[in-house]
Amino acid sequence: MSPEQYKPDQFKNDLKRVLSLIRTGQRYLEDGKVVELSALESRIADLCEQARTLAPEQRQEVAPLLASLTEELGQFETRMQQEYSDIQRQLRGISNTAQATNAYAQAARTK
């Protein structure tokens, strides 16, 4: 296999691994688990660097996979924003409950 053929194949394999990491992250979010983004971020940066080194015709070949990456990342971002909003609401509820408890405790002490 010539280097020209190997490079896009390796890129495709790396991209498929990143897509798999994104899907795993989405499942973790759904399960309420912590998602480690630093590994994903560095792998995406590596993919971008690889994409810059591909010849124009090779870029055309991997373009559908890059479109999938963009779509998956968009969905992942949306899901993470939803989770963040849910957590913010829960924290506000906890904070409100703590404030109410403290207020009742203060009122009970002053009687």
C-alpha positions, 0 to 999 in steps of 0.5 A: 500500500502506498503512503498516499493510500495509507494516509486517508485510510489511517485518517478514516480509522482515527476519525471513526475512533473519535466518533465512537468516543463522542457516542460513548460520551453521549451514553455517559451523559445519559447515564449521569456519568462524568465525561472526560473531554480532554482526550476527545479534544486532543484527538479532534485537534490531531484529526484537524492537523491530519486533515490539513496534510491530506491532498485535496482529492483525499479531503474529498474522500473523507469529507462525509466522515468529517460532516458526520464528526461535525454533526455528532459534535453538534448533538453532543454539545446540545446534550451537554448544554441540556445537562448543564441546564438541568444541573443549574436548575437542581443547584438552584433548587438546593440553594433555595431549599438551603435558604429556606431551611436557614430562614426557618432556623433563624426564625425559630431561634428568635422566638 
